[in-house]
Amino acid sequence: MIGKRIRFIRKQRGVTMKYLGVAVGLPENSADIRISQYESGTRTPKAELLSRIANILDVSPDALAVPDLDSIAGVMHTLFIIEDLYRFRFVLIDSESAELNNALKEWQRKFESYSKGEISKEQYDNWRYHFK
């Protein structure tokens, strides 16, 4: 999952594998190969490198990592991944967690602003990819 997220956001940002690899400090002669390995899932970046990749792509490390479903941020980033992969949307009726309800309502407001053209796709994605 981490590799798919790196690839999805890297392409969305218009960044090449070579540029990303060099920017995070990988040797220039193998930077694109290493990023390709991360994206294909044959290798997994360590937490420190994942943080540097997130920084270069201007997203929260949570937007790339396998989400922790024991946290609201983890649940939200899981839903954001589902939205990216499947263009999936849902409506929450109610949750036992006030914190989750608030996060989902905030997401709904941002999505509605995007849908109405009040904010751009880039602004909407930036909000999602920096959600904490």
Kinemage of the C-alpha trace (Angstrom):
@kinemage 1
@onewidth
@group {chain A} dominant
@subgroup {mainchain}
@vectorlist {calphas} color= white
{ca met a 1} P 0.000 0.000 0.000
{ca ile a 2} L 2.836 2.432 0.803
{ca gly a 3} L 4.293 2.036 -2.676
{ca lys a 4} L 0.959 2.663 -4.374
{ca arg a 5} L 0.487 5.832 -2.308
{ca ile a 6} L 3.981 7.080 -3.160
{ca arg a 7} L 3.355 6.450 -6.876
{ca phe a 8} L -0.124 8.010 -6.835
{ca ile a 9} L 0.960 11.203 -5.084
{ca arg a 10} L 4.289 11.439 -6.948
{ca lys a 11} L 2.469 11.310 -10.282
{ca gln a 12} L -0.161 13.735 -9.054
{ca arg a 13} L 2.617 16.154 -8.133
{ca gly a 14} L 4.326 15.688 -11.520
{ca val a 15} L 7.569 14.449 -9.934
{ca thr a 16} L 9.807 11.865 -11.595
{ca met a 17} L 11.196 8.885 -9.716
{ca lys a 18} L 14.718 10.182 -10.353
{ca tyr a 19} L 13.936 13.633 -8.956
{ca leu a 20} L 12.239 12.196 -5.869
{ca gly a 21} L 15.074 9.778 -5.189
{ca val a 22} L 17.778 12.416 -5.503
{ca ala a 23} L 15.754 14.911 -3.458
{ca val a 24} L 15.516 12.470 -0.533
{ca gly a 25} L 19.248 11.791 -0.641
{ca leu a 26} L 19.546 8.569 -2.622
{ca pro a 27} L 22.584 8.213 -4.923
{ca glu a 28} L 21.830 9.777 -8.297
{ca asn a 29} L 22.868 6.694 -10.283
{ca ser a 30} L 20.297 4.490 -8.502
{ca ala a 31} L 17.686 6.991 -7.256
{ca asp a 32} L 14.997 6.077 -9.783
{ca ile a 33} L 15.589 2.344 -9.294
{ca arg a 34} L 15.156 2.620 -5.517
{ca ile a 35} L 11.970 4.677 -5.838
{ca ser a 36} L 10.688 2.136 -8.376
{ca gln a 37} L 11.384 -0.633 -5.861
{ca tyr a 38} L 9.426 1.220 -3.175
{ca glu a 39} L 6.535 1.870 -5.548
{ca ser a 40} L 6.390 -1.758 -6.698
{ca gly a 41} L 6.514 -3.039 -3.125
{ca thr a 42} L 9.745 -5.014 -3.536
{ca arg a 43} L 11.291 -2.760 -0.873
{ca thr a 44} L 9.730 -0.724 1.919
{ca pro a 45} L 11.237 2.606 2.959
{ca lys a 46} L 12.191 2.976 6.611
{ca ala a 47} L 10.259 5.543 8.649
{ca glu a 48} L 12.924 8.254 8.314
{ca leu a 49} L 13.079 7.904 4.525
{ca leu a 50} L 9.290 7.762 4.282
{ca ser a 51} L 9.185 11.040 6.206
{ca arg a 52} L 11.659 12.624 3.751
{ca ile a 53} L 9.605 11.332 0.793
{ca ala a 54} L 6.448 12.819 2.335
{ca asn a 55} L 8.258 16.123 2.854
{ca ile a 56} L 9.370 16.300 -0.791
{ca leu a 57} L 5.857 15.390 -1.983
{ca asp a 58} L 4.417 17.956 0.466
{ca val a 59} L 2.115 15.542 2.272
{ca ser a 60} L 1.794 14.220 5.786
{ca pro a 61} L 3.689 10.955 6.325
{ca asp a 62} L 0.259 9.580 7.319
{ca ala a 63} L -0.848 10.065 3.703
{ca leu a 64} L 1.800 7.532 2.601
{ca ala a 65} L 2.057 5.086 5.485
{ca val a 66} L -0.189 2.154 6.226
{ca pro a 67} L -2.794 3.888 8.379
{ca asp a 68} L -3.220 3.133 12.064
{ca leu a 69} L -6.933 2.422 12.368
{ca asp a 70} L -6.778 3.039 16.121
{ca ser a 71} L -6.514 6.768 15.471
{ca ile a 72} L -8.929 9.225 13.854
{ca ala a 73} L -6.164 10.432 11.519
{ca gly a 74} L -5.525 6.826 10.474
{ca val a 75} L -9.205 6.229 9.764
{ca met a 76} L -9.435 9.467 7.783
{ca his a 77} L -6.334 8.693 5.698
{ca thr a 78} L -7.756 5.230 4.990
{ca leu a 79} L -10.929 6.865 3.683
{ca phe a 80} L -8.867 9.333 1.628
{ca ile a 81} L -7.009 6.395 0.044
{ca ile a 82} L -10.324 4.740 -0.817
{ca glu a 83} L -11.513 8.021 -2.321
{ca asp a 84} L -8.353 8.293 -4.464
{ca leu a 85} L -8.408 4.701 -5.659
{ca tyr a 86} L -12.122 4.243 -6.258
{ca arg a 87} L -13.629 7.760 -6.305
{ca phe a 88} L -15.702 6.449 -3.419
{ca arg a 89} L -17.932 8.789 -1.384
{ca phe a 90} L -20.251 8.017 1.479
{ca val a 91} L -22.515 9.762 3.942
{ca leu a 92} L -22.111 9.141 7.646
{ca ile a 93} L -25.362 8.795 9.528
{ca asp a 94} L -23.787 8.716 12.980
{ca ser a 95} L -20.788 7.375 14.814
{ca glu a 96} L -20.264 6.691 18.486
{ca ser a 97} L -17.115 8.801 18.284
{ca ala a 98} L -17.652 12.557 18.420
{ca glu a 99} L -14.085 13.034 17.202
{ca leu a 100} L -14.726 10.864 14.126
{ca asn a 101} L -18.030 12.637 13.475
{ca asn a 102} L -16.256 16.014 13.571
{ca ala a 103} L -13.484 14.835 11.240
{ca leu a 104} L -15.985 13.409 8.755
{ca lys a 105} L -18.107 16.574 8.857
{ca glu a 106} L -14.988 18.641 8.178
{ca trp a 107} L -14.193 16.350 5.221
{ca gln a 108} L -17.749 16.736 3.930
{ca arg a 109} L -17.467 20.544 4.123
{ca lys a 110} L -14.158 20.498 2.232
{ca phe a 111} L -15.550 18.142 -0.409
{ca glu a 112} L -18.626 20.341 -0.875
{ca ser a 113} L -16.415 23.434 -1.239
{ca tyr a 114} L -14.399 21.581 -3.875
{ca ser a 115} L -17.548 20.321 -5.649
{ca lys a 116} L -18.983 23.850 -5.794
{ca gly a 117} L -15.740 25.268 -7.193
{ca glu a 118} L -15.042 27.318 -4.062
{ca ile a 119} L -11.664 25.629 -3.683
{ca ser a 120} L -9.465 23.942 -6.271
{ca lys a 121} L -8.644 20.241 -6.534
{ca glu a 122} L -5.140 21.134 -5.377
{ca gln a 123} L -6.484 22.897 -2.268
{ca tyr a 124} L -8.791 19.968 -1.534
{ca asp a 125} L -5.979 17.427 -1.940
{ca asn a 126} L -3.595 19.537 0.138
{ca trp a 127} L -6.125 19.578 2.960
{ca arg a 128} L -6.546 15.784 2.758
{ca tyr a 129} L -2.835 15.016 2.443
{ca his a 130} L -2.002 17.193 5.465
{ca phe a 131} L -4.866 15.975 7.662
{ca lys a 132} L -3.738 15.267 11.233
